[in-house]
Amino acid sequence: MKRIRIISTIAVMILFLSLLTRDALFAQEPKREENLSVEEKLARQEAFIGLEEQRAEQERAHIELEALLKAQAEEINENEQQARRETDLIRRKLEEEIMLLQKKAEQEAQQRRKALEEEEARALKAAMQEYQRQAKEWEKEMKRNKLKPPRP
C-alpha cells in the first residue's frame, strides 16, 4: 500500500511540474512574430515542439504509472484472497482436529469411568466375600464355643 501511495504521489508531482513548466513558458511576455528573426522563430517552434514532446512523454509515464498501480492493486487483491483461502483452510483443519481431540477425550473419560466402576465393583465384591468369610468364621467360632448369636 505504501508503494502505491508513493507511486501515485510521484505521478501527481510529474503532472503538476509539467503544467507549471508549460504555463511558465507561455506566460513570458509574448514577442511579436513580425519582429522576430527566422532563427528566433525556429527556436521558439523547437521549444514548443520540445514542450509538447515532454508533455506527451509525461502523459505516457502517467498512463504507465496508472497501469502499474492497477496491476499492483490486482496483485494485492489476489494475495489477500489467497491469504483468506489459506486462513479458512487452516481454520477448518484446526476445527476438525479439535473435534477429534474432543471425541478422544470423551472416549478416554468414558473408559476411565468404566474402569473406575469395574474397580469399585471388584472392591465391593471382595469386601462382600471378606464379610461372608468373617461371618462364617464367626459362626464356626460360635459353634465351637456354643454361643448364641446376638439378636438384632
GIGINOR-V899565 format. One record per residue. N is the residue number from 1. RES is the residue in one letter. SS is DSSP state (H for helix, E for strand, - for the rest). PHI is phi in radians with two decimals (* if undefined). Layout:
n = [N & N]
res = [RES & RES]
ss = [SS & SS]
phi = [PHI & PHI]
//
This chain:
n = [1 & 2 & 3 & 4 & 5 & 6 & 7 & 8 & 9 & 10 & 11 & 12 & 13 & 14 & 15 & 16 & 17 & 18 & 19 & 20 & 21 & 22 & 23 & 24 & 25 & 26 & 27 & 28 & 29 & 30 & 31 & 32 & 33 & 34 & 35 & 36 & 37 & 38 & 39 & 40 & 41 & 42 & 43 & 44 & 45 & 46 & 47 & 48 & 49 & 50 & 51 & 52 & 53 & 54 & 55 & 56 & 57 & 58 & 59 & 60 & 61 & 62 & 63 & 64 & 65 & 66 & 67 & 68 & 69 & 70 & 71 & 72 & 73 & 74 & 75 & 76 & 77 & 78 & 79 & 80 & 81 & 82 & 83 & 84 & 85 & 86 & 87 & 88 & 89 & 90 & 91 & 92 & 93 & 94 & 95 & 96 & 97 & 98 & 99 & 100 & 101 & 102 & 103 & 104 & 105 & 106 & 107 & 108 & 109 & 110 & 111 & 112 & 113 & 114 & 115 & 116 & 117 & 118 & 119 & 120 & 121 & 122 & 123 & 124 & 125 & 126 & 127 & 128 & 129 & 130 & 131 & 132 & 133 & 134 & 135 & 136 & 137 & 138 & 139 & 140 & 141 & 142 & 143 & 144 & 145 & 146 & 147 & 148 & 149 & 150 & 151 & 152]
res = [M & K & R & I & R & I & I & S & T & I & A & V & M & I & L & F & L & S & L & L & T & R & D & A & L & F & A & Q & E & P & K & R & E & E & N & L & S & V & E & E & K & L & A & R & Q & E & A & F & I & G & L & E & E & Q & R & A & E & Q & E & R & A & H & I & E & L & E & A & L & L & K & A & Q & A & E & E & I & N & E & N & E & Q & Q & A & R & R & E & T & D & L & I & R & R & K & L & E & E & E & I & M & L & L & Q & K & K & A & E & Q & E & A & Q & Q & R & R & K & A & L & E & E & E & E & A & R & A & L & K & A & A & M & Q & E & Y & Q & R & Q & A & K & E & W & E & K & E & M & K & R & N & K & L & K & P & P & R & P]
ss = [- & H & H & H & H & H & H & H & H & H & H & H & H & H & H & H & H & H & H & H & H & H & H & H & H & H & H & - & - & - & - & - & H & H & H & - & - & H & H & H & H & H & H & H & H & H & H & H & H & H & H & H & H & H & H & H & H & H & H & H & H & H & H & H & H & H & H & H & H & H & H & H & H & H & H & H & H & H & H & H & H & H & H & H & H & H & H & H & H & H & H & H & H & H & H & H & H & H & H & H & H & H & H & H & H & H & H & H & H & H & H & H & H & H & H & H & H & H & H & H & H & H & H & H & H & H & H & H & H & H & H & H & H & H & H & H & H & H & H & H & H & H & H & H & H & - & - & - & - & - & - & -]
phi = [* & -1.12 & -1.07 & -1.11 & -1.10 & -1.12 & -1.12 & -1.18 & -1.11 & -1.10 & -1.08 & -1.13 & -1.12 & -1.09 & -1.09 & -1.10 & -1.14 & -1.13 & -1.14 & -1.09 & -1.09 & -1.09 & -1.11 & -1.16 & -1.20 & -1.37 & -1.43 & -1.07 & -1.07 & -1.19 & -1.68 & -1.26 & -1.05 & -1.27 & -1.52 & -1.49 & -1.41 & -1.08 & -1.11 & -1.15 & -1.10 & -1.09 & -1.09 & -1.13 & -1.12 & -1.12 & -1.11 & -1.13 & -1.09 & -1.05 & -1.12 & -1.12 & -1.12 & -1.11 & -1.10 & -1.09 & -1.11 & -1.16 & -1.14 & -1.08 & -1.09 & -1.11 & -1.10 & -1.10 & -1.11 & -1.08 & -1.12 & -1.10 & -1.07 & -1.13 & -1.10 & -1.16 & -1.12 & -1.12 & -1.11 & -1.11 & -1.06 & -1.10 & -1.11 & -1.13 & -1.12 & -1.10 & -1.10 & -1.10 & -1.08 & -1.12 & -1.10 & -1.09 & -1.10 & -1.10 & -1.07 & -1.10 & -1.09 & -1.12 & -1.09 & -1.10 & -1.12 & -1.11 & -1.06 & -1.10 & -1.12 & -1.13 & -1.08 & -1.11 & -1.11 & -1.12 & -1.12 & -1.10 & -1.11 & -1.14 & -1.12 & -1.11 & -1.08 & -1.11 & -1.10 & -1.13 & -1.10 & -1.12 & -1.11 & -1.11 & -1.12 & -1.11 & -1.12 & -1.13 & -1.10 & -1.11 & -1.14 & -1.13 & -1.10 & -1.12 & -1.10 & -1.12 & -1.09 & -1.14 & -1.12 & -1.13 & -1.10 & -1.15 & -1.09 & -1.07 & -1.09 & -1.19 & -1.14 & -1.11 & -1.55 & 0.97 & -1.80 & -1.66 & -1.17 & -1.18 & -1.50 & -1.30]
//
